[in-house]
Amino acid sequence: MKARILVVEDEKAIQLALRGLLTREGYEVELADNGDLAIERLQQQLFDLVLTDLALGRGPSGMDVLKAAKE
């Protein structure tokens, strides 16, 4: 089974670059472009790793996302 990674990044170019790199390495990648969406995905699915930008603009920060992941 492939490891699942949630990438939380508000810049589209960085999202695409990370998804491409991680997918080529054999990981299953989900994207979220803001903290609210990331927290929603964390409540719905299990992830092996959360890779997040700390400054996500409006709404929950990357630290808020990590706290939600820990819960």
Jmol script that loads the backbone (N, CA, C; Angstrom):
load data "model"
ATOM      1  N   MET A   1       0.845  -1.181   0.000  1.00  0.00           N
ATOM      2  CA  MET A   1       0.000   0.000   0.000  1.00  0.00           C
ATOM      3  C   MET A   1       0.890   1.244   0.000  1.00  0.00           C
ATOM      4  N   LYS A   2       0.541   2.213  -0.846  1.00  0.00           N
ATOM      5  CA  LYS A   2       1.304   3.453  -0.932  1.00  0.00           C
ATOM      6  C   LYS A   2       1.045   4.324   0.291  1.00  0.00           C
ATOM      7  N   ALA A   3       2.093   5.002   0.742  1.00  0.00           N
ATOM      8  CA  ALA A   3       1.932   5.969   1.817  1.00  0.00           C
ATOM      9  C   ALA A   3       1.150   7.166   1.280  1.00  0.00           C
ATOM     10  N   ARG A   4       0.267   7.714   2.117  1.00  0.00           N
ATOM     11  CA  ARG A   4      -0.573   8.851   1.726  1.00  0.00           C
ATOM     12  C   ARG A   4      -0.039  10.128   2.354  1.00  0.00           C
ATOM     13  N   ILE A   5       0.115  11.157   1.524  1.00  0.00           N
ATOM     14  CA  ILE A   5       0.640  12.438   1.979  1.00  0.00           C
ATOM     15  C   ILE A   5      -0.369  13.528   1.658  1.00  0.00           C
ATOM     16  N   LEU A   6      -0.645  14.370   2.642  1.00  0.00           N
ATOM     17  CA  LEU A   6      -1.471  15.556   2.431  1.00  0.00           C
ATOM     18  C   LEU A   6      -0.532  16.749   2.308  1.00  0.00           C
ATOM     19  N   VAL A   7      -0.566  17.410   1.157  1.00  0.00           N
ATOM     20  CA  VAL A   7       0.235  18.606   0.921  1.00  0.00           C
ATOM     21  C   VAL A   7      -0.688  19.812   1.052  1.00  0.00           C
ATOM     22  N   VAL A   8      -0.345  20.695   1.975  1.00  0.00           N
ATOM     23  CA  VAL A   8      -1.149  21.897   2.223  1.00  0.00           C
ATOM     24  C   VAL A   8      -0.308  23.101   1.812  1.00  0.00           C
ATOM     25  N   GLU A   9      -0.687  23.712   0.718  1.00  0.00           N
ATOM     26  CA  GLU A   9       0.094  24.812   0.143  1.00  0.00           C
ATOM     27  C   GLU A   9      -0.850  25.722  -0.628  1.00  0.00           C
ATOM     28  N   ASP A  10      -0.734  27.033  -0.400  1.00  0.00           N
ATOM     29  CA  ASP A  10      -1.639  27.967  -1.064  1.00  0.00           C
ATOM     30  C   ASP A  10      -1.127  28.454  -2.422  1.00  0.00           C
ATOM     31  N   GLU A  11       0.101  28.156  -2.772  1.00  0.00           N
ATOM     32  CA  GLU A  11       0.633  28.545  -4.079  1.00  0.00           C
ATOM     33  C   GLU A  11       0.540  27.368  -5.041  1.00  0.00           C
ATOM     34  N   LYS A  12      -0.217  27.558  -6.120  1.00  0.00           N
ATOM     35  CA  LYS A  12      -0.513  26.486  -7.066  1.00  0.00           C
ATOM     36  C   LYS A  12       0.749  25.871  -7.668  1.00  0.00           C
ATOM     37  N   ALA A  13       1.740  26.679  -8.021  1.00  0.00           N
ATOM     38  CA  ALA A  13       2.958  26.154  -8.645  1.00  0.00           C
ATOM     39  C   ALA A  13       3.706  25.216  -7.698  1.00  0.00           C
ATOM     40  N   ILE A  14       3.750  25.576  -6.434  1.00  0.00           N
ATOM     41  CA  ILE A  14       4.432  24.722  -5.451  1.00  0.00           C
ATOM     42  C   ILE A  14       3.632  23.448  -5.227  1.00  0.00           C
ATOM     43  N   GLN A  15       2.306  23.557  -5.182  1.00  0.00           N
ATOM     44  CA  GLN A  15       1.444  22.365  -5.070  1.00  0.00           C
ATOM     45  C   GLN A  15       1.760  21.373  -6.177  1.00  0.00           C
ATOM     46  N   LEU A  16       1.763  21.864  -7.403  1.00  0.00           N
ATOM     47  CA  LEU A  16       1.973  20.994  -8.559  1.00  0.00           C
ATOM     48  C   LEU A  16       3.362  20.374  -8.555  1.00  0.00           C
ATOM     49  N   ALA A  17       4.375  21.159  -8.182  1.00  0.00           N
ATOM     50  CA  ALA A  17       5.736  20.635  -8.133  1.00  0.00           C
ATOM     51  C   ALA A  17       5.859  19.537  -7.082  1.00  0.00           C
ATOM     52  N   LEU A  18       5.310  19.774  -5.897  1.00  0.00           N
ATOM     53  CA  LEU A  18       5.379  18.765  -4.834  1.00  0.00           C
ATOM     54  C   LEU A  18       4.594  17.515  -5.192  1.00  0.00           C
ATOM     55  N   ARG A  19       3.407  17.696  -5.770  1.00  0.00           N
ATOM     56  CA  ARG A  19       2.620  16.534  -6.166  1.00  0.00           C
ATOM     57  C   ARG A  19       3.361  15.700  -7.206  1.00  0.00           C
ATOM     58  N   GLY A  20       3.950  16.354  -8.188  1.00  0.00           N
ATOM     59  CA  GLY A  20       4.694  15.633  -9.215  1.00  0.00           C
ATOM     60  C   GLY A  20       5.878  14.872  -8.647  1.00  0.00           C
ATOM     61  N   LEU A  21       6.649  15.522  -7.827  1.00  0.00           N
ATOM     62  CA  LEU A  21       7.826  14.897  -7.220  1.00  0.00           C
ATOM     63  C   LEU A  21       7.440  13.709  -6.341  1.00  0.00           C
ATOM     64  N   LEU A  22       6.463  13.909  -5.469  1.00  0.00           N
ATOM     65  CA  LEU A  22       6.068  12.848  -4.531  1.00  0.00           C
ATOM     66  C   LEU A  22       5.373  11.690  -5.235  1.00  0.00           C
ATOM     67  N   THR A  23       4.592  11.988  -6.251  1.00  0.00           N
ATOM     68  CA  THR A  23       3.928  10.933  -7.017  1.00  0.00           C
ATOM     69  C   THR A  23       4.960  10.078  -7.745  1.00  0.00           C
ATOM     70  N   ARG A  24       5.965  10.713  -8.336  1.00  0.00           N
ATOM     71  CA  ARG A  24       7.037   9.964  -9.015  1.00  0.00           C
ATOM     72  C   ARG A  24       7.791   9.064  -8.053  1.00  0.00           C
ATOM     73  N   GLU A  25       7.845   9.462  -6.794  1.00  0.00           N
ATOM     74  CA  GLU A  25       8.534   8.657  -5.775  1.00  0.00           C
ATOM     75  C   GLU A  25       7.648   7.537  -5.232  1.00  0.00           C
ATOM     76  N   GLY A  26       6.400   7.469  -5.709  1.00  0.00           N
ATOM     77  CA  GLY A  26       5.526   6.364  -5.348  1.00  0.00           C
ATOM     78  C   GLY A  26       4.512   6.652  -4.248  1.00  0.00           C
ATOM     79  N   TYR A  27       4.358   7.914  -3.873  1.00  0.00           N
ATOM     80  CA  TYR A  27       3.405   8.272  -2.834  1.00  0.00           C
ATOM     81  C   TYR A  27       2.052   8.637  -3.441  1.00  0.00           C
ATOM     82  N   GLU A  28       1.005   8.430  -2.666  1.00  0.00           N
ATOM     83  CA  GLU A  28      -0.325   8.908  -3.029  1.00  0.00           C
ATOM     84  C   GLU A  28      -0.477  10.293  -2.404  1.00  0.00           C
ATOM     85  N   VAL A  29      -0.786  11.289  -3.219  1.00  0.00           N
ATOM     86  CA  VAL A  29      -0.768  12.685  -2.767  1.00  0.00           C
ATOM     87  C   VAL A  29      -2.152  13.305  -2.886  1.00  0.00           C
ATOM     88  N   GLU A  30      -2.582  13.946  -1.807  1.00  0.00           N
ATOM     89  CA  GLU A  30      -3.797  14.772  -1.791  1.00  0.00           C
ATOM     90  C   GLU A  30      -3.354  16.215  -1.593  1.00  0.00           C
ATOM     91  N   LEU A  31      -4.060  17.148  -2.216  1.00  0.00           N
ATOM     92  CA  LEU A  31      -3.723  18.563  -2.104  1.00  0.00           C
ATOM     93  C   LEU A  31      -4.826  19.325  -1.387  1.00  0.00           C
ATOM     94  N   ALA A  32      -4.411  20.333  -0.636  1.00  0.00           N
ATOM     95  CA  ALA A  32      -5.342  21.289  -0.029  1.00  0.00           C
ATOM     96  C   ALA A  32      -4.699  22.663  -0.158  1.00  0.00           C
ATOM     97  N   ASP A  33      -5.476  23.650  -0.600  1.00  0.00           N
ATOM     98  CA  ASP A  33      -4.893  24.973  -0.799  1.00  0.00           C
ATOM     99  C   ASP A  33      -5.179  25.952   0.339  1.00  0.00           C
ATOM    100  N   ASN A  34      -5.810  25.469   1.402  1.00  0.00           N
ATOM    101  CA  ASN A  34      -6.014  26.322   2.573  1.00  0.00           C
ATOM    102  C   ASN A  34      -6.199  25.445   3.816  1.00  0.00           C
ATOM    103  N   GLY A  35      -6.104  26.073   4.974  1.00  0.00           N
ATOM    104  CA  GLY A  35      -6.195  25.336   6.227  1.00  0.00           C
ATOM    105  C   GLY A  35      -7.545  24.697   6.476  1.00  0.00           C
ATOM    106  N   ASP A  36      -8.614  25.379   6.092  1.00  0.00           N
ATOM    107  CA  ASP A  36      -9.951  24.821   6.305  1.00  0.00           C
ATOM    108  C   ASP A  36     -10.136  23.515   5.533  1.00  0.00           C
ATOM    109  N   LEU A  37      -9.728  23.518   4.272  1.00  0.00           N
ATOM    110  CA  LEU A  37      -9.847  22.319   3.444  1.00  0.00           C
ATOM    111  C   LEU A  37      -8.956  21.198   3.978  1.00  0.00           C
ATOM    112  N   ALA A  38      -7.762  21.547   4.431  1.00  0.00           N
ATOM    113  CA  ALA A  38      -6.850  20.541   4.976  1.00  0.00           C
ATOM    114  C   ALA A  38      -7.450  19.880   6.213  1.00  0.00           C
ATOM    115  N   ILE A  39      -8.002  20.670   7.108  1.00  0.00           N
ATOM    116  CA  ILE A  39      -8.597  20.120   8.333  1.00  0.00           C
ATOM    117  C   ILE A  39      -9.798  19.246   7.982  1.00  0.00           C
ATOM    118  N   GLU A  40     -10.583  19.663   7.000  1.00  0.00           N
ATOM    119  CA  GLU A  40     -11.720  18.853   6.555  1.00  0.00           C
ATOM    120  C   GLU A  40     -11.240  17.495   6.020  1.00  0.00           C
ATOM    121  N   ARG A  41     -10.194  17.515   5.210  1.00  0.00           N
ATOM    122  CA  ARG A  41      -9.656  16.254   4.670  1.00  0.00           C
ATOM    123  C   ARG A  41      -9.099  15.371   5.779  1.00  0.00           C
ATOM    124  N   LEU A  42      -8.474  15.976   6.775  1.00  0.00           N
ATOM    125  CA  LEU A  42      -7.931  15.196   7.898  1.00  0.00           C
ATOM    126  C   LEU A  42      -9.038  14.516   8.691  1.00  0.00           C
ATOM    127  N   GLN A  43     -10.199  15.134   8.752  1.00  0.00           N
ATOM    128  CA  GLN A  43     -11.325  14.543   9.467  1.00  0.00           C
ATOM    129  C   GLN A  43     -11.957  13.399   8.680  1.00  0.00           C
ATOM    130  N   GLN A  44     -11.771  13.402   7.369  1.00  0.00           N
ATOM    131  CA  GLN A  44     -12.393  12.393   6.503  1.00  0.00           C
ATOM    132  C   GLN A  44     -11.489  11.212   6.181  1.00  0.00           C
ATOM    133  N   GLN A  45     -10.177  11.428   6.184  1.00  0.00           N
ATOM    134  CA  GLN A  45      -9.238  10.406   5.727  1.00  0.00           C
ATOM    135  C   GLN A  45      -8.025  10.341   6.643  1.00  0.00           C
ATOM    136  N   LEU A  46      -7.318   9.217   6.556  1.00  0.00           N
ATOM    137  CA  LEU A  46      -6.064   9.072   7.282  1.00  0.00           C
ATOM    138  C   LEU A  46      -4.895   9.335   6.341  1.00  0.00           C
ATOM    139  N   PHE A  47      -3.883  10.016   6.855  1.00  0.00           N
ATOM    140  CA  PHE A  47      -2.681  10.303   6.085  1.00  0.00           C
ATOM    141  C   PHE A  47      -1.467   9.846   6.888  1.00  0.00           C
ATOM    142  N   ASP A  48      -0.445   9.408   6.173  1.00  0.00           N
ATOM    143  CA  ASP A  48       0.795   9.010   6.819  1.00  0.00           C
ATOM    144  C   ASP A  48       1.681  10.210   7.125  1.00  0.00           C
ATOM    145  N   LEU A  49       1.517  11.277   6.341  1.00  0.00           N
ATOM    146  CA  LEU A  49       2.348  12.471   6.502  1.00  0.00           C
ATOM    147  C   LEU A  49       1.560  13.692   6.067  1.00  0.00           C
ATOM    148  N   VAL A  50       1.727  14.791   6.801  1.00  0.00           N
ATOM    149  CA  VAL A  50       1.159  16.081   6.403  1.00  0.00           C
ATOM    150  C   VAL A  50       2.332  17.023   6.169  1.00  0.00           C
ATOM    151  N   LEU A  51       2.400  17.546   4.954  1.00  0.00           N
ATOM    152  CA  LEU A  51       3.441  18.492   4.575  1.00  0.00           C
ATOM    153  C   LEU A  51       2.749  19.820   4.330  1.00  0.00           C
ATOM    154  N   THR A  52       3.023  20.814   5.187  1.00  0.00           N
ATOM    155  CA  THR A  52       2.264  22.052   5.108  1.00  0.00           C
ATOM    156  C   THR A  52       3.142  23.296   5.134  1.00  0.00           C
ATOM    157  N   ASP A  53       2.679  24.294   4.409  1.00  0.00           N
ATOM    158  CA  ASP A  53       3.218  25.642   4.504  1.00  0.00           C
ATOM    159  C   ASP A  53       2.700  26.190   5.840  1.00  0.00           C
ATOM    160  N   LEU A  54       3.490  26.965   6.544  1.00  0.00           N
ATOM    161  CA  LEU A  54       3.028  27.498   7.819  1.00  0.00           C
ATOM    162  C   LEU A  54       2.149  28.736   7.637  1.00  0.00           C
ATOM    163  N   ALA A  55       2.422  29.540   6.613  1.00  0.00           N
ATOM    164  CA  ALA A  55       1.640  30.747   6.346  1.00  0.00           C
ATOM    165  C   ALA A  55       0.718  30.476   5.171  1.00  0.00           C
ATOM    166  N   LEU A  56      -0.563  30.261   5.459  1.00  0.00           N
ATOM    167  CA  LEU A  56      -1.521  29.880   4.429  1.00  0.00           C
ATOM    168  C   LEU A  56      -2.483  30.998   4.061  1.00  0.00           C
ATOM    169  N   GLY A  57      -2.221  32.199   4.452  1.00  0.00           N
ATOM    170  CA  GLY A  57      -3.146  33.300   4.143  1.00  0.00           C
ATOM    171  C   GLY A  57      -4.276  33.339   5.156  1.00  0.00           C
ATOM    172  N   ARG A  58      -5.494  33.528   4.670  1.00  0.00           N
ATOM    173  CA  ARG A  58      -6.659  33.602   5.556  1.00  0.00           C
ATOM    174  C   ARG A  58      -6.999  32.234   6.131  1.00  0.00           C
ATOM    175  N   GLY A  59      -7.642  32.245   7.276  1.00  0.00           N
ATOM    176  CA  GLY A  59      -8.091  30.996   7.889  1.00  0.00           C
ATOM    177  C   GLY A  59      -6.999  30.343   8.719  1.00  0.00           C
ATOM    178  N   PRO A  60      -7.171  29.067   9.015  1.00  0.00           N
ATOM    179  CA  PRO A  60      -6.209  28.352   9.855  1.00  0.00           C
ATOM    180  C   PRO A  60      -4.811  28.342   9.240  1.00  0.00           C
ATOM    181  N   SER A  61      -3.815  28.432  10.111  1.00  0.00           N
ATOM    182  CA  SER A  61      -2.414  28.394   9.676  1.00  0.00           C
ATOM    183  C   SER A  61      -1.941  26.952   9.535  1.00  0.00           C
ATOM    184  N   GLY A  62      -0.736  26.799   9.060  1.00  0.00           N
ATOM    185  CA  GLY A  62      -0.136  25.474   8.979  1.00  0.00           C
ATOM    186  C   GLY A  62      -0.014  24.825  10.344  1.00  0.00           C
ATOM    187  N   MET A  63       0.259  25.616  11.374  1.00  0.00           N
ATOM    188  CA  MET A  63       0.344  25.064  12.739  1.00  0.00           C
ATOM    189  C   MET A  63      -1.025  24.559  13.191  1.00  0.00           C
ATOM    190  N   ASP A  64      -2.086  25.249  12.816  1.00  0.00           N
ATOM    191  CA  ASP A  64      -3.446  24.779  13.136  1.00  0.00           C
ATOM    192  C   ASP A  64      -3.719  23.443  12.444  1.00  0.00           C
ATOM    193  N   VAL A  65      -3.267  23.312  11.214  1.00  0.00           N
ATOM    194  CA  VAL A  65      -3.436  22.070  10.476  1.00  0.00           C
ATOM    195  C   VAL A  65      -2.688  20.949  11.170  1.00  0.00           C
ATOM    196  N   LEU A  66      -1.468  21.212  11.604  1.00  0.00           N
ATOM    197  CA  LEU A  66      -0.686  20.165  12.295  1.00  0.00           C
ATOM    198  C   LEU A  66      -1.331  19.763  13.619  1.00  0.00           C
ATOM    199  N   LYS A  67      -1.901  20.719  14.335  1.00  0.00           N
ATOM    200  CA  LYS A  67      -2.600  20.405  15.585  1.00  0.00           C
ATOM    201  C   LYS A  67      -3.793  19.503  15.294  1.00  0.00           C
ATOM    202  N   ALA A  68      -4.526  19.800  14.222  1.00  0.00           N
ATOM    203  CA  ALA A  68      -5.671  18.956  13.835  1.00  0.00           C
ATOM    204  C   ALA A  68      -5.216  17.559  13.440  1.00  0.00           C
ATOM    205  N   ALA A  69      -4.088  17.476  12.769  1.00  0.00           N
ATOM    206  CA  ALA A  69      -3.559  16.168  12.371  1.00  0.00           C
ATOM    207  C   ALA A  69      -3.172  15.344  13.588  1.00  0.00           C
ATOM    208  N   LYS A  70      -2.639  16.004  14.579  1.00  0.00           N
ATOM    209  CA  LYS A  70      -2.217  15.305  15.803  1.00  0.00           C
ATOM    210  C   LYS A  70      -3.425  14.746  16.561  1.00  0.00           C
ATOM    211  N   GLU A  71      -4.530  15.471  16.523  1.00  0.00           N
ATOM    212  CA  GLU A  71      -5.748  15.030  17.214  1.00  0.00           C
ATOM    213  C   GLU A  71      -6.294  13.816  16.514  1.00  0.00           C
TER     214      GLU A  71
END
end "model"
wireframe off; spacefill off
backbone 0.3
color backbone group
